[in-house]
C-alpha cells in the first residue's frame, strides 16, 4: 500500500506540473461542446460551458498541491517554533501557550477556517492563511510533548551546563529529535489541507471563478449530476485518491518511526 500511496502522490505532482506547463487553457469556453461525455475528442468530457474537464482537473491539481504544501509548511514552521519554546522554557511561557492551544482545540478546525476565510475574503492566499492559522496547533502540541521529555537527556543538560544559548540548544539538540513525528503529522496535514481547500472552494470561499479547483468543480457539477455525472465523479475520485494516499503514507511513516509498535509485533 505504501508504493500505491507514493505512486498516487507522484501522479498528483505530475498532474500539477502538467497543468502549469502544458499550455492548456482550462477556462476556454466552447458552447457547441457543452456537457459532452468522455470521448476521444474530450477524454474526461466537458462542463456546462464546454470547458475541458481534463484541463480543469490538472489546473485544480496545481491549486490543491500549492495550498497543501504551503499550508503544511507554514503551519509546521509556526507550530514547531512555538512547541520548542513552550517545552524548553516551561514556566509561564508553557502555561500561556498550553492554554492557547486548548482554546484552539476546543473548536472544530474546519469551522474556524471557514470563519477566518469568510472574514479575510475569498482567494487562494486567504485560504492558505486561514488553514495555516488553524493547523499550527497540532504541530505545537506534538513538539511540546517531545521537548518536555527530551530536555532532560544528558546531552541537553550538558549543553546547558556548557553555557550554550537557548536557540543553539533548540536548533542543534532538540529540533532534530522531534522531526520524525512531525513528518507523520505533516503527511496527515496534507490530506487535511486538500480536503479543507476543496471544502472552502465548494462553499465559495476558496478559488473564485473562472479559476479551477476540485471543490468548485464538484459544486458546479452537482447541478448536472443526473445528465453529466462525470462533472462530479472526475474531481471527486481525484480528491478521494489523493487524500487516501496521503493518509496511507502517514500510516506507513507512523509505523516506521514508532519503535514501540515494531517491538511488540
NUMARRO-177230 format. One record per residue (C-alpha): residue in three letters; y, z, x. Coordinates in Angstrom, 1 decimal, m for minus. Layout:
residues N
+------+--------+--------+--------+
! roro !      v !      w !      u !
+------+--------+--------+--------+
!  Ala !      Y !      Z !      X !
...
+------+--------+--------+--------+
//
This chain:
residues 265
+------+--------+--------+--------+
! roro !      v !      w !      u !
+------+--------+--------+--------+
!  Unk !    0.0 !    0.0 !    0.0 !
!  Unk !    2.3 !    0.6 !    2.9 !
!  Unk !    2.0 !   m3.0 !    4.0 !
!  Unk !    2.7 !   m4.1 !    0.5 !
!  Unk !    5.8 !   m2.0 !    0.3 !
!  Unk !    7.1 !   m3.3 !    3.6 !
!  Unk !    6.4 !   m6.9 !    2.6 !
!  Unk !    8.4 !   m6.4 !   m0.7 !
!  Unk !   11.3 !   m4.8 !    1.1 !
!  Unk !   11.4 !   m7.6 !    3.7 !
!  Unk !   11.3 !  m10.1 !    0.9 !
!  Unk !   14.3 !   m8.3 !   m0.7 !
!  Unk !   16.2 !   m8.6 !    2.5 !
!  Unk !   15.3 !  m12.3 !    2.9 !
!  Unk !   16.5 !  m12.9 !   m0.7 !
!  Unk !   19.8 !  m11.2 !    0.1 !
!  Unk !   20.3 !  m13.3 !    3.2 !
!  Unk !   19.4 !  m16.5 !    1.4 !
!  Unk !   21.8 !  m15.6 !   m1.4 !
!  Unk !   24.7 !  m15.2 !    1.1 !
!  Unk !   23.9 !  m18.1 !    3.5 !
!  Unk !   22.0 !  m20.8 !    1.5 !
!  Unk !   25.2 !  m22.3 !    0.0 !
!  Unk !   24.1 !  m21.6 !   m3.6 !
!  Unk !   26.6 !  m21.2 !   m6.4 !
!  Unk !   25.4 !  m18.6 !   m8.8 !
!  Unk !   28.5 !  m19.0 !  m11.0 !
!  Unk !   28.2 !  m22.8 !  m11.6 !
!  Unk !   28.2 !  m23.4 !  m15.3 !
!  Unk !   26.2 !  m26.3 !  m16.8 !
!  Unk !   26.5 !  m26.3 !  m20.6 !
!  Unk !   23.8 !  m29.0 !  m21.1 !
!  Unk !   21.3 !  m26.7 !  m19.3 !
!  Unk !   21.8 !  m23.6 !  m21.4 !
!  Unk !   18.7 !  m21.3 !  m21.8 !
!  Unk !   16.3 !  m23.6 !  m20.0 !
!  Unk !   12.9 !  m22.0 !  m19.4 !
!  Unk !   11.4 !  m22.0 !  m15.9 !
!  Unk !   10.6 !  m25.6 !  m14.8 !
!  Unk !   10.7 !  m27.9 !  m11.9 !
!  Unk !   14.4 !  m28.5 !  m12.5 !
!  Unk !   15.1 !  m24.8 !  m12.6 !
!  Unk !   12.4 !  m22.6 !  m11.0 !
!  Unk !   13.4 !  m19.5 !  m12.9 !
!  Unk !   15.3 !  m21.1 !  m15.7 !
!  Unk !   19.0 !  m20.9 !  m16.7 !
!  Unk !   21.0 !  m18.4 !  m18.6 !
!  Unk !   23.3 !  m18.6 !  m21.6 !
!  Unk !   25.9 !  m20.5 !  m19.6 !
!  Unk !   23.5 !  m22.8 !  m17.8 !
!  Unk !   23.7 !  m20.9 !  m14.6 !
!  Unk !   20.7 !  m20.9 !  m12.3 !
!  Unk !   18.7 !  m17.6 !  m12.7 !
!  Unk !   17.2 !  m18.1 !   m9.3 !
!  Unk !   20.7 !  m18.3 !   m7.6 !
!  Unk !   21.9 !  m15.3 !   m9.5 !
!  Unk !   18.8 !  m13.4 !   m8.6 !
!  Unk !   19.4 !  m14.0 !   m4.9 !
!  Unk !   23.1 !  m13.0 !   m5.3 !
!  Unk !   22.0 !   m9.9 !   m7.2 !
!  Unk !   19.6 !   m9.0 !   m4.3 !
!  Unk !   22.5 !   m9.1 !   m1.9 !
!  Unk !   24.6 !   m6.8 !   m4.1 !
!  Unk !   21.8 !   m4.3 !   m4.6 !
!  Unk !   21.0 !   m4.3 !   m0.9 !
!  Unk !   24.6 !   m3.8 !    0.1 !
!  Unk !   25.0 !   m0.9 !   m2.4 !
!  Unk !   21.8 !    0.7 !   m1.4 !
!  Unk !   22.3 !    0.6 !    2.4 !
!  Unk !   25.9 !    1.6 !    2.3 !
!  Unk !   25.4 !    4.4 !   m0.2 !
!  Unk !   22.5 !    5.9 !    1.6 !
!  Unk !   24.3 !    5.6 !    4.9 !
!  Unk !   27.5 !    7.3 !    3.7 !
!  Unk !   25.6 !   10.0 !    1.7 !
!  Unk !   23.3 !   10.7 !    4.6 !
!  Unk !   26.1 !   10.9 !    7.1 !
!  Unk !   28.1 !   13.3 !    4.9 !
!  Unk !   25.1 !   15.4 !    3.9 !
!  Unk !   23.7 !   15.7 !    7.5 !
!  Unk !   27.1 !   16.9 !    8.8 !
!  Unk !   27.5 !   19.4 !    6.0 !
!  Unk !   23.9 !   20.6 !    6.3 !
!  Unk !   24.2 !   21.1 !   10.1 !
!  Unk !   27.3 !   23.1 !    9.8 !
!  Unk !   26.1 !   25.3 !    6.9 !
!  Unk !   22.7 !   26.1 !    8.6 !
!  Unk !   24.0 !   26.7 !   12.1 !
!  Unk !   27.3 !   28.6 !   11.3 !
!  Unk !   25.9 !   30.7 !    8.5 !
!  Unk !   28.1 !   33.4 !    7.0 !
!  Unk !   30.8 !   32.5 !    4.6 !
!  Unk !   30.6 !   28.8 !    5.5 !
!  Unk !   27.0 !   28.7 !    4.4 !
!  Unk !   27.7 !   30.7 !    1.3 !
!  Unk !   30.5 !   28.4 !    0.2 !
!  Unk !   28.5 !   25.2 !    0.9 !
!  Unk !   25.4 !   26.6 !   m0.8 !
!  Unk !   27.5 !   27.3 !   m4.0 !
!  Unk !   29.0 !   23.9 !   m3.9 !
!  Unk !   25.5 !   22.3 !   m3.6 !
!  Unk !   24.3 !   24.4 !   m6.5 !
!  Unk !   27.2 !   23.2 !   m8.6 !
!  Unk !   26.3 !   19.6 !   m7.9 !
!  Unk !   22.7 !   20.2 !   m8.6 !
!  Unk !   23.5 !   21.8 !  m12.0 !
!  Unk !   24.4 !   18.3 !  m13.4 !
!  Unk !   22.3 !   15.2 !  m13.5 !
!  Unk !   23.4 !   13.0 !  m10.6 !
!  Unk !   23.5 !    9.7 !  m12.6 !
!  Unk !   25.8 !   11.3 !  m15.3 !
!  Unk !   28.2 !   12.4 !  m12.6 !
!  Unk !   28.1 !    9.0 !  m11.0 !
!  Unk !   28.8 !    7.4 !  m14.4 !
!  Unk !   31.7 !    9.7 !  m14.9 !
!  Unk !   33.2 !    9.1 !  m11.5 !
!  Unk !   32.7 !    5.3 !  m11.7 !
!  Unk !   34.4 !    5.4 !  m15.1 !
!  Unk !   37.4 !    7.3 !  m13.6 !
!  Unk !   37.6 !    5.0 !  m10.5 !
!  Unk !   37.1 !    1.8 !  m12.4 !
!  Unk !   34.5 !   m1.0 !  m12.2 !
!  Unk !   33.8 !   m2.7 !   m8.9 !
!  Unk !   31.3 !   m2.6 !   m6.1 !
!  Unk !   33.5 !   m0.4 !   m3.9 !
!  Unk !   33.9 !    2.2 !   m6.6 !
!  Unk !   30.1 !    2.1 !   m7.3 !
!  Unk !   29.4 !    2.9 !   m3.6 !
!  Unk !   31.9 !    5.7 !   m3.6 !
!  Unk !   30.6 !    7.3 !   m6.8 !
!  Unk !   26.9 !    7.1 !   m5.7 !
!  Unk !   27.7 !    8.4 !   m2.2 !
!  Unk !   29.7 !   11.3 !   m3.6 !
!  Unk !   26.7 !   12.3 !   m5.7 !
!  Unk !   24.0 !   11.5 !   m3.1 !
!  Unk !   25.0 !   13.7 !   m0.2 !
!  Unk !   23.8 !   16.9 !   m1.8 !
!  Unk !   20.1 !   16.2 !   m1.2 !
!  Unk !   20.6 !   15.5 !    2.5 !
!  Unk !   22.8 !   18.6 !    2.9 !
!  Unk !   20.2 !   20.9 !    1.3 !
!  Unk !   17.4 !   19.4 !    3.3 !
!  Unk !   19.1 !   19.5 !    6.7 !
!  Unk !   20.4 !   23.1 !    6.0 !
!  Unk !   16.9 !   24.4 !    5.4 !
!  Unk !   15.7 !   22.7 !    8.5 !
!  Unk !   18.5 !   24.1 !   10.7 !
!  Unk !   18.0 !   27.6 !    9.4 !
!  Unk !   14.5 !   27.7 !   10.9 !
!  Unk !   15.3 !   25.5 !   14.0 !
!  Unk !   18.3 !   27.5 !   15.2 !
!  Unk !   16.1 !   30.5 !   16.1 !
!  Unk !   14.0 !   28.4 !   18.5 !
!  Unk !   14.1 !   29.2 !   22.2 !
!  Unk !   15.8 !   26.0 !   23.4 !
!  Unk !   18.6 !   26.5 !   20.9 !
!  Unk !   19.1 !   30.2 !   21.8 !
!  Unk !   19.1 !   29.2 !   25.5 !
!  Unk !   21.8 !   26.5 !   24.8 !
!  Unk !   23.9 !   29.2 !   23.0 !
!  Unk !   23.4 !   31.6 !   25.9 !
!  Unk !   24.5 !   28.9 !   28.4 !
!  Unk !   27.7 !   28.5 !   26.5 !
!  Unk !   27.3 !   25.0 !   25.1 !
!  Unk !   29.7 !   24.1 !   22.4 !
!  Unk !   28.7 !   24.0 !   18.7 !
!  Unk !   29.0 !   20.2 !   18.5 !
!  Unk !   26.8 !   19.7 !   21.6 !
!  Unk !   24.1 !   22.0 !   20.2 !
!  Unk !   24.1 !   20.3 !   16.8 !
!  Unk !   24.0 !   16.8 !   18.4 !
!  Unk !   21.5 !   17.4 !   21.2 !
!  Unk !   19.2 !   20.2 !   20.0 !
!  Unk !   19.2 !   20.3 !   16.2 !
!  Unk !   20.1 !   16.8 !   14.8 !
!  Unk !   17.1 !   15.0 !   16.5 !
!  Unk !   14.6 !   17.5 !   15.0 !
!  Unk !   16.0 !   17.1 !   11.4 !
!  Unk !   15.8 !   13.3 !   11.3 !
!  Unk !   12.1 !   13.0 !   10.3 !
!  Unk !   12.6 !   14.5 !    6.8 !
!  Unk !   15.9 !   12.7 !    6.5 !
!  Unk !   14.2 !    9.3 !    6.8 !
!  Unk !   11.9 !   10.3 !    4.0 !
!  Unk !   14.8 !   11.3 !    1.8 !
!  Unk !   16.6 !    8.1 !    2.7 !
!  Unk !   13.7 !    5.9 !    1.6 !
!  Unk !   13.7 !    7.6 !   m1.8 !
!  Unk !   17.5 !    7.4 !   m1.8 !
!  Unk !   17.4 !    3.6 !   m1.5 !
!  Unk !   15.2 !    3.4 !   m4.6 !
!  Unk !   17.6 !    5.7 !   m6.5 !
!  Unk !   20.7 !    3.7 !   m5.4 !
!  Unk !   19.1 !    0.4 !   m6.5 !
!  Unk !   18.4 !    1.9 !  m10.0 !
!  Unk !   21.8 !    3.6 !  m10.2 !
!  Unk !   23.6 !    0.4 !   m9.3 !
!  Unk !   21.7 !   m1.6 !  m11.8 !
!  Unk !   22.3 !    1.1 !  m14.4 !
!  Unk !   26.1 !    1.1 !  m13.8 !
!  Unk !   26.2 !   m2.7 !  m13.9 !
!  Unk !   24.2 !   m2.7 !  m17.1 !
!  Unk !   26.8 !   m0.3 !  m18.6 !
!  Unk !   29.7 !   m2.5 !  m17.4 !
!  Unk !   30.8 !    0.0 !  m14.7 !
!  Unk !   29.5 !   m2.0 !  m11.7 !
!  Unk !   29.7 !   m5.6 !  m10.7 !
!  Unk !   32.1 !   m7.4 !  m13.1 !
!  Unk !   31.7 !  m11.0 !  m14.5 !
!  Unk !   31.1 !  m13.6 !  m13.2 !
!  Unk !   29.5 !  m11.6 !  m10.3 !
!  Unk !   25.8 !  m11.4 !  m10.3 !
!  Unk !   23.9 !   m8.1 !  m10.4 !
!  Unk !   20.4 !   m7.4 !  m11.6 !
!  Unk !   21.7 !   m4.8 !  m14.1 !
!  Unk !   24.3 !   m7.2 !  m15.5 !
!  Unk !   21.7 !  m10.0 !  m15.7 !
!  Unk !   19.4 !   m7.7 !  m17.8 !
!  Unk !   22.3 !   m6.7 !  m20.0 !
!  Unk !   23.3 !  m10.3 !  m20.7 !
!  Unk !   19.7 !  m11.4 !  m21.2 !
!  Unk !   18.9 !   m8.7 !  m23.8 !
!  Unk !   20.7 !  m10.8 !  m26.5 !
!  Unk !   18.3 !  m13.7 !  m25.9 !
!  Unk !   15.1 !  m11.7 !  m25.4 !
!  Unk !   13.2 !  m13.5 !  m28.1 !
!  Unk !   14.3 !  m17.0 !  m27.2 !
!  Unk !   14.6 !  m16.7 !  m23.4 !
!  Unk !   12.7 !  m13.7 !  m22.2 !
!  Unk !   12.9 !  m14.9 !  m18.6 !
!  Unk !   16.5 !  m13.7 !  m18.5 !
!  Unk !   15.3 !  m10.2 !  m18.7 !
!  Unk !   11.8 !  m10.5 !  m17.1 !
!  Unk !   13.0 !  m12.1 !  m13.8 !
!  Unk !   15.6 !   m9.4 !  m12.8 !
!  Unk !   13.6 !   m6.7 !  m14.4 !
!  Unk !   10.5 !   m7.5 !  m12.3 !
!  Unk !   12.6 !   m7.8 !   m9.1 !
!  Unk !   14.1 !   m4.4 !   m9.8 !
!  Unk !   10.7 !   m2.9 !  m10.5 !
!  Unk !    9.0 !   m4.2 !   m7.3 !
!  Unk !   11.9 !   m3.2 !   m5.1 !
!  Unk !   12.1 !    0.4 !   m6.5 !
!  Unk !    8.3 !    0.8 !   m6.4 !
!  Unk !    8.2 !   m0.5 !   m2.8 !
!  Unk !   10.9 !    1.9 !   m1.7 !
!  Unk !    9.1 !    4.8 !   m3.3 !
!  Unk !    5.8 !    3.8 !   m1.8 !
!  Unk !    7.4 !    3.6 !    1.6 !
!  Unk !    8.9 !    7.1 !    1.1 !
!  Unk !    5.4 !    8.5 !    0.2 !
!  Unk !    3.9 !    6.9 !    3.3 !
!  Unk !    6.7 !    8.3 !    5.5 !
!  Unk !    6.3 !   11.8 !    4.0 !
!  Unk !    2.5 !   11.7 !    4.6 !
!  Unk !    3.1 !   10.6 !    8.2 !
!  Unk !    5.7 !   13.3 !    9.0 !
!  Unk !    4.0 !   16.1 !    7.0 !
!  Unk !    1.8 !   17.7 !    9.7 !
!  Unk !    0.6 !   20.4 !    7.3 !
!  Unk !   m0.8 !   17.9 !    4.8 !
!  Unk !   m2.6 !   16.0 !    7.5 !
!  Unk !   m4.2 !   19.1 !    8.9 !
!  Unk !   m5.6 !   20.1 !    5.5 !
!  Unk !   m7.4 !   16.7 !    4.9 !
+------+--------+--------+--------+
//
